[in-house]
């Protein structure tokens, strides 16, 4: 049985046979005893984790344990609203917080706590009725690492002016898109801002091969 645990940039839990996943995610216990998805999320702290950590082995969708979710790469996890885990990705989590959520110029000593960042990302990711939060902007305004939808297709900006078609199996090809159309942004607003401030997400290897 193919479990409903592959996450797309919309944050949807899909059944997909792809085995390409750089990261694992956690939103709480979302499955029932038949290992079928009952919930979209249970926790407001959405994190992305290493698929292997300290040699731990997990039964996927085990009874009473959190539901293991899988992402193509870090950029996909961010688009879905998941930030790096502070335990298994401590350095990455700290870098995300330091580079992406810098104190305001008029309040240099006020640093956001992870719990505050989680609350902000959650509000920017999903509505009370379980719908994905998106916003529209001109494509040229978006930084590298941002995921967007254009003409019903999902794209990732992997380099300046490089827009790659996203899939569960990787990035398919580079598509030439005019710089000034309005696009639907899937990456939460504050995470896109973090990318503008210098934090760069990690892409799956096909992001390079798709440019050839």
C-alpha positions in Angstrom: 0.0 0.0 0.0 1.3 3.4 -1.0 0.9 5.7 2.0 -0.5 9.2 1.7 2.7 10.8 3.0 4.4 12.5 0.1 4.1 16.3 0.5 3.9 18.6 -2.5 4.5 22.4 -2.4 0.8 23.0 -1.7 1.3 21.1 1.5 -1.0 18.3 0.4 -0.4 14.8 1.6 -0.4 12.6 -1.6 0.0 8.9 -2.4 3.0 8.7 -4.7 5.4 5.9 -5.3 8.4 8.1 -5.7 11.4 7.2 -3.4 13.2 10.5 -3.9 13.0 12.3 -0.6 15.8 14.3 1.0 13.8 15.2 4.1 11.1 13.8 6.4 8.4 16.0 8.0 6.3 16.0 11.1 2.9 17.6 11.8 1.8 15.1 14.5 -0.3 11.9 14.3 -2.3 12.2 11.1 -3.1 8.5 10.4 -5.4 5.9 11.8 -4.8 2.2 12.7 -5.2 1.3 9.0 -2.4 3.7 8.2 -4.8 6.0 6.3 -4.6 9.8 6.6 -7.3 11.3 8.9 -5.9 14.8 9.4 -4.0 17.4 7.4 -2.2 18.5 10.6 -2.3 18.1 14.4 0.6 20.3 15.5 1.2 23.9 14.6 5.0 23.3 14.7 5.7 21.9 11.2 9.3 20.8 10.9 11.5 19.0 8.4 14.0 16.4 9.6 16.8 14.3 8.3 15.7 10.9 7.0 18.4 9.3 9.1 19.5 10.5 12.6 21.6 8.7 15.2 20.8 5.3 13.6 17.2 5.4 14.6 14.9 3.2 12.6 11.1 3.9 12.5 8.1 1.9 11.4 6.3 4.3 9.0 2.8 5.3 10.3 3.2 3.2 13.5 0.4 3.2 16.0 0.5 6.2 18.3 3.6 7.7 16.6 3.8 10.8 14.5 3.1 10.4 10.8 6.3 10.5 8.8 5.9 12.8 5.8 8.5 13.1 3.0 9.7 16.0 0.9 11.6 16.1 -2.4 14.0 18.6 -0.9 14.3 21.5 1.5 12.9 24.0 -0.9 9.8 21.9 -1.2 9.5 21.5 2.6 9.7 25.3 3.0 7.0 25.8 0.4 4.8 23.4 2.3 5.4 25.4 5.5 8.0 23.3 7.3 11.2 24.8 8.8 14.3 22.8 9.8 14.1 20.7 13.0 16.1 22.2 15.9 17.2 18.8 17.1 18.4 16.7 14.1 19.2 19.9 12.0 20.4 22.1 14.8 22.9 24.1 12.7 20.5 24.5 9.8 17.7 25.6 12.1 19.9 28.2 13.7 21.1 29.5 10.3 17.5 29.8 9.2 16.6 31.7 12.3 19.7 34.0 12.2 19.8 34.7 8.5 16.1 34.7 7.7 14.5 36.3 10.7 16.8 39.2 11.5 15.8 41.7 14.2 14.2 44.9 13.0 16.5 47.9 12.6 14.6 49.8 15.3 14.6 46.8 17.7 18.0 45.3 17.3 17.8 43.2 20.5 14.5 41.7 19.9 15.1 38.2 18.4 12.2 36.0 17.5 11.9 32.7 19.3 11.3 29.5 17.3 7.8 29.2 18.7 7.0 32.7 17.4 8.4 31.8 14.0 6.3 28.6 14.0 3.2 30.6 14.7 3.9 33.1 12.0 4.7 30.3 9.4 1.6 28.4 10.3 -0.6 31.4 9.9 1.0 32.0 6.5 0.6 28.3 5.5 -2.9 27.2 6.2 -6.3 28.7 7.0 -8.7 27.6 9.7 -10.7 25.6 7.2 -7.6 23.7 6.1 -6.9 25.6 2.9 -3.4 26.6 1.6 -2.6 30.3 2.1 -1.1 31.8 -1.1 -0.4 35.3 -2.3 0.0 36.8 -5.8 3.0 38.9 -6.9 5.0 39.7 -10.0 7.5 36.9 -10.7 10.5 39.3 -10.9 10.0 40.1 -7.2 10.6 36.6 -6.0 14.0 35.4 -4.7 15.7 32.1 -5.4 14.2 29.2 -3.5 10.6 30.4 -3.9 7.9 28.0 -5.2 5.0 29.3 -7.3 2.2 28.2 -9.5 1.8 29.6 -13.1 -0.8 28.4 -15.6 -1.6 25.4 -13.4 2.0 24.2 -13.2 4.3 24.3 -10.1 7.7 25.9 -10.5 10.8 26.4 -8.3 13.2 29.3 -8.7 16.6 27.6 -8.4 18.7 30.4 -9.8 18.0 33.9 -11.0 15.7 33.6 -14.0 15.7 29.8 -13.9 12.2 28.4 -13.3 12.1 24.6 -13.0 9.0 22.4 -13.2 8.5 20.6 -10.0 7.5 16.9 -9.6 7.7 14.2 -6.8 10.5 12.6 -8.8 12.5 15.8 -9.2 12.8 18.9 -11.4 11.9 18.1 -14.9 13.0 21.0 -17.1 13.6 24.7 -17.2 10.7 26.8 -18.5 11.0 30.3 -19.9 8.5 32.5 -18.2 8.2 36.3 -18.7 9.5 38.3 -15.8 6.4 40.4 -15.1 3.3 38.2 -15.0 1.4 37.7 -11.7 2.1 34.3 -10.2 0.6 32.5 -7.2 3.3 32.1 -4.5 3.2 28.8 -2.5 6.1 29.5 -0.2 4.9 31.3 2.9 5.4 35.0 2.8 7.9 35.2 5.7 10.0 32.3 4.4 10.2 34.0 1.0 11.4 37.1 2.8 14.0 35.0 4.6 15.3 34.0 1.2 15.5 37.6 0.2 17.5 38.3 3.3 20.2 35.8 2.4 19.0 32.3 3.5 19.2 29.8 0.6 17.3 26.5 0.7 18.9 23.2 -0.5 17.6 21.7 -3.8 17.4 18.1 -4.9 20.2 17.1 -7.4 17.8 17.2 -10.4 17.7 21.0 -10.0 21.1 21.0 -11.6 20.5 18.4 -14.3 17.3 20.0 -15.4 19.2 23.0 -16.5 21.3 21.0 -19.0 
